[in-house]
Amino acid sequence: MKMKNINDLVFNPHPIAKEAEKLPSDMRQMYAESKQAKMDFENGYGISVLFGSMFYSNGIDTYEVGILKDGVLCYNTPITNDVIGYVTADEVTDIMRKIQELPID
């Protein structure tokens, strides 16, 4: 099995971006620029990667990562017990590798 990495992720506007037109102008751009990518793995785990200054991301070259279990944020893996903020693209790939190596429950 080939390990997935950050280049396999597809970023789309974050669902919150749809609400941007309803916000005050000073917040509108931050919400509108928000992006998210999700990917599920064969072991039942997955990853959610957020990009944008509304998250633990600088909106330039760092990301916020959450680990998913059956599509829901999971806070009890050997990798972390929270979301992981301000990670680089290489670190996202490393986290993806670790998630894919988790045993199937």
URLIN-V929480 format. One record per pair of residues at least 12 apart in sequence whose C-alpha atoms are under 6 Angstrom apart, sorted by the first residue. I is the first residue (numbers start at 1). J is the second residue. If there is no record, write none. Layout:
# URLIN-V929480
[[I & J] [I & J]]
This chain:
# URLIN-V929480
[[5 & 93] [6 & 93] [9 & 37] [10 & 37] [11 & 35] [11 & 36] [11 & 37] [12 & 35] [12 & 36] [13 & 34] [13 & 35] [14 & 34] [14 & 35] [14 & 36] [17 & 31] [17 & 32] [20 & 32] [34 & 51] [34 & 52] [35 & 50] [35 & 51] [36 & 49] [36 & 50] [37 & 49] [43 & 104] [44 & 69] [44 & 70] [45 & 68] [45 & 69] [46 & 67] [46 & 68] [47 & 66] [47 & 67] [47 & 68] [48 & 65] [48 & 66] [49 & 64] [49 & 65] [50 & 63] [50 & 64] [51 & 63] [56 & 85] [56 & 86] [57 & 86] [62 & 86] [62 & 87] [62 & 88] [63 & 86] [63 & 87] [64 & 84] [64 & 85] [64 & 86] [65 & 83] [65 & 84] [66 & 83]]
